[in-house]
Amino acid sequence: MDNARKVLNGIARNVEHLLAIIITDRDGVPMLKSDYPSDVTTRPQFLSVHGVALEQAAKLGFGEAEYAIFYYNQYQLVLLNYQTVMVTLVATSDANSGQLVGLSTELEPLVKQLRSCIGDVVHNA
């Protein structure tokens, strides 16, 4: 997990205005996150609300969303949807949203690795 955290920290440092990367399950429970000071944007309750919004949008007949962007006064959140795993990118409102969405390609191998680890733990329990 330390290696995965190093990867997240490296990505976060290389993208301007990106503050944190948080990988959670569908319920918003953090599995892995980059180093970031404690803040309301990293609390499970806050993170799970946005996952629920994606689920509700799917129920409206639009299909499964690959990502969603939420803008606030100081922050923007980009949620990348990998079915059982969500990646939340916390950035300042000045960040380039397209660049943040583009990180999905770079993060996908790490997410797949985490999903396989979770699957192994569940099957061996």
HELIX and SHEET records of a PDB file:
HELIX    1   1 ASP A    2  ASN A   14  1                                  13    
HELIX    2   2 VAL A   40  THR A   42  5                                   3    
HELIX    3   3 PRO A   44  ALA A   57  1                                  14    
HELIX    4   4 ALA A   58  PHE A   62  3                                   5    
HELIX    5   5 SER A   97  ASN A  124  1                                  28    
SHEET    1   A 5 PRO A  30  LYS A  33  0                                        
SHEET    2   A 5 LEU A  18  ASP A  25 -1                                        
SHEET    3   A 5 VAL A  85  THR A  92 -1                                        
SHEET    4   A 5 TYR A  75  TYR A  82 -1                                        
SHEET    5   A 5 TYR A  67  TYR A  71 -1                                        
END                                                                             
